[in-house]
């Protein structure tokens, strides 16, 4: 693919067949005193425009590392990022200069962090922080940037936006601070939004409001959304497609409906089984035995085999590739067809 040059102009309208995010053969390895630690291994991922794809997995599976690689945020002195393609809306991230990456972030891709309080500057008003995007990327005056910041606050549902634009982050609740981060992320109408655990530590009502907001903005702006989460309830609520990660690899990818109807990988099956159900009242909760492997000490063969109820001898020596097991569905398991049939 020929990648487009980066610029600071308002959002363009590229060909609809260019995905919002395209990753091919992505591997991320951390350099440590004890040697290299592979965090992501040979990952392929596409997020189409207007699509909300959930990247699902336990903590430590490599979800946030993947997102940071897509934004070029890893420190090259401590991290090695290898890939045949890392592209955001057709722009080449791997070959971009630091200045090009600075212009790319915010204008073409937005990021919502999971810790809203630490992500916002406590000594600057929220209007100043949002308005900075318009001043830096669009050359807006302070007056115009403040007015646009107020409009963004109103867009994400902050009451009395024109008055609250001069408030500081500590004057907002946790749910409202999360909305502020979303306002900053979509202020320049990016083509890709990466939301990293955006509902962490929020109560159920506020969580639903934040998810509804992301889903609405995705439809209105035709953004691709990569939603990073370990919450199956969140996935069920808003995702079009799901990519399940384990030990730095995608082990299953399918539509959200197909995944919840019947997973094709034992790890995805175990995640589904561990969700509490009302009809299981009084019975022990299902758990996945053991713990996820350390990235620097992965078992041979399939990384999930020590915890897997479906494991056979070959699973200890063979690392299965991600292969199609049904239309628009893939899994990395030697027994994926059997697992899939078990849920039919």
N, C-alpha and C positions, 0 to 999 in steps of 0.2 A: 504494500500500500504506500502511496506517496503521501507524506504527511504535510499538513498545511503550515505555513509560517505563523509564528505567534505575533499578535499585535494587541494594542490596548484599546481598540475601537469597540463600540457597543456590539452586543451579541450579533453574530452573523447567522445566516441560515444555510448550513452546509447540507450536503446530500443526506437524505433520510436513511440511506443504507450504510452510512458511517456510524458505527456504534458510539454511544456516549463514553464507554470505556472498553478498551481492548487490551487484554493481557495474554501473552503467549510465552510459554516456557519460563515463567517467572520463578526465580529462586533467590532467596534472601538468606545470607549467612552472616552471623555476628562473629567478629573477631574477639576472642577473650584470652585471658592469660592461660586458660586450660586448653586452648585450641579452638578451632572453628566450631560454631554451633549453628546447624541449619534450622532456620525457623519456618521457611516456606520452600517447598520443593516442586519444581516443574509444574507450575500452576497455569492453567488456561482459563480465562474468564471473559465473557462479554456481557455488557449491560446495554440494552437497546434504549433508544430515546423513548421517553414516556413509560418505560418499564420500571417497576420496583422489584429489585432482586435482593433477597435476604441472604446474607452470608452467615450461616448458623454453625455453632460449635461451642464446646466447652472453653473456658478460659485457658489460654495458652496454646490454642490450636493454630494460631497464625493469622487470625482475622484482621486485627489492627495493624499487624506488620504488613499485610497485603495492601491495606489502604494507604499507609504511609509510603510504600513503594510507588503506588499509583500517583502520588503527589510529589515524588522526588524529595521526601523529607528526611530520609536516612542520612546520617553522617558518613561520608565515604571513607573517613579515616578508621571507623569502627565497624563498618558494614559493607559487605559486598553484595551488590544487586546485579544479577545476570538475567537477561531475557532477550528473546528475539524481537519482542514488541511490547512497549508500554505506551499506550496512546490514549489521550483524552480528547474526545471529539475530533479525532484525526491529527492532533498535535503530538509530536514525538517528545515524550518526557525524558527518556534516557539521553537523547542528544541535545537537550536544551541547555542553554547557559543559565547561570543563577538569575540574571535579570529577566530572561524569558520565563523562567519558572515563577518568578515573583509576579509577572503580569498574568500568567496563566491562572494562578490561584486567586480565587475571588471572582474574576471575570468569566472564566470558563468552567471552573470547578469550585464548588463550595464544600466546606467541611464543618460538620456539627460535632463538637466534642462531647464526651459523656459527662464531664464535670463542669457544669456551667459556671459555678462560682469562681473556680481557679482559671477558667478560660477568659474571663472578662477582667479588664483592668479596673481595680477598685478605686483609683484616684481620678478617673476620667468619666464624664457623663456618658450615658449610653448613646445619646445623640452624637457626641463627638466620635465615639468608636465606630458607629455605623456610618456617619458622615465621612470619615476618613477614607472609606472605600470609594466614594464618589469623588473626593478631592484627588486621590492618588491615581485612580484609573480613568476618570472622566474629566478631570480638570475643573470640577465644579467649584464655585465660590463657597465660602463658609456659610453664607445665608442660604444658598441653594442646597448645599449638602445637608444642612439642618432640616430644611423643609422636606427633603426626600427621606431623611431618617425618620421623621415623624410619620410620613406616609407608610414606611415599612413597618413601624410599630403598629399602626392601625391594621395593616394587612395581616399581621400575625395575631391579631386579637387582643392587643394591649389597650385597655380602656383609657379614655382621655389622653390619647397619644400625643397631642400637641402640647400638653402640659408636662407629661412624664418624660418627654425627650430630654429634659434637663436634669433628670434624676440620676442617681448613681446605682451601680448594681446591687448594693446591699439593701436598697430600698424596695427591691422586688422579691417576690416569693420564688421558691425553687422552680415551680412550673413556669412562671413568667420569665425567669432568667433563661430557661431552656428555649422559650419562644424568642428571646433576644438573640440567642445564638443562631436560631433558624433565620431570623431576619437578616443578620449579618451574612449568613451563608448564601442566601438567595437574593440579596440586594441588587446584584448586577445581572440577575437572570442567567445563572450559569446553565450549561448544558448537562452537567453532572453534579449531583449532590451526594456526598458521602456522609452518612449519619452513623457515628460510632456510638452504639449503646445510648441513643438519645433519651431513653426513658428510665435510665438508671436512677434509683432512689426516689422516684416520683410515685405518688399514690395512684391507685387504679384509675380514678376519675381524671386526674391531670394527664396520666399516661395516654388514656384514650383520646383526650383533646389534642395532645402533641402528635399522635399518630394520624389522627384525622386531618390535622393541619398539613403534615408532610404529604399525605396522599392527595389532598386538594391542590396544593401547590404543584405537585408533580403533574397532575392533569392540566392545570391552567398554563403552566410554563413549558409543558412537553419535555420535562427534564428526565434523564435517566437517574435513578436513585439506587445507590448501593447501601443497604441497611445492614449494619453489623450488629448481631445480637446473639444471645444464648437463650432467649425467651421464646418458647414455642407459641405462647399466646400472642405475642407481637407478630410472629410470622403468620399465624393463622388469620390475623386481623387485616393485614394490608399487603402481603407479598403476592406478586404474580408468579415468580419463580423462586426456587430455593437452591442454594449451593451449600452442601453440608461439608464442613472441614473437620479433619482429624489429623493431628500430628503433622501439620504443615501441608497437607494435600486435600484436594477436593475428592471426597469418596462417593458422593452422589449428587446429581443435579436433575431436577425435575420441576414441573409446575407444583405450586403449593397444594392444589387440590389432589394431585396424584400422590404426593408425599404423604398427606394425611390419610388418604384412602388406603395406602399400603406401601411402605418403604421397600426399597430394593437392596439396601445395604444393612448388614446387621447392626452397625453403629446407629444409623438413623432409626432402625427398629427399636433399639434399646432406649434411645432418647424418647420416642413416642410412648414406650411402655412405662417410662419413669414419671410421666405426667400424672398427677393425682386425679382420680375420678370420684364423683359423688357416690356412685354405686359401689365403690370399694371401701366405704366407711367401715371401720373396725378391722380391716385387714392390713397387713404390713405393706408399706410402700415399696414398689419395685425400684431397685437401684441397679446401676451398672457396676459390677464388681471391679475392684482394683482402682487404680488412678491412671490418668493419662501419662504416657511416657515422657521423660525429659527429652527435649529436642536434641541434646548432644549424646543421648544414649538410647536410640531407637532400637527396638527388637528387629531381628532379621525377618524377612518376608513381609507379610501384612502387619503394619504397626498395631492393628487392633486385635490380633489373634490371641494375646494373653487374656483378654477380657471377653472374648467372643464365644457365644453358645453354639455358633455354627462352625467353628474352626475344625479343620481336618489337618492331617499331617502336612499336606502341600502348603498350607497357609503359613507354616513356620519358615519356609524357604523361598516361596515365590511372592513377589510384590505385584499384585494384579494391576494392570493399567485401567484407566477410566474408559469404559467401552459402552456403546449403546446397548441397552437391554430391552427397550421398547421405543415406540415413536416419541421423539422429543424427550428422551429419558436416558440417563447414563449412570453407571455405578462401577466402582472399583472393588470387585469381590469375585472370588472364584465360584461362589455359590449364589450369585445375585439372582439368577433365574429361579432357583429353588425358594429363596427368600421372598421373591415377588409372588410366586405361585401360592405360597402359604397364606397370603392375605387376600387371594381372589375369592 
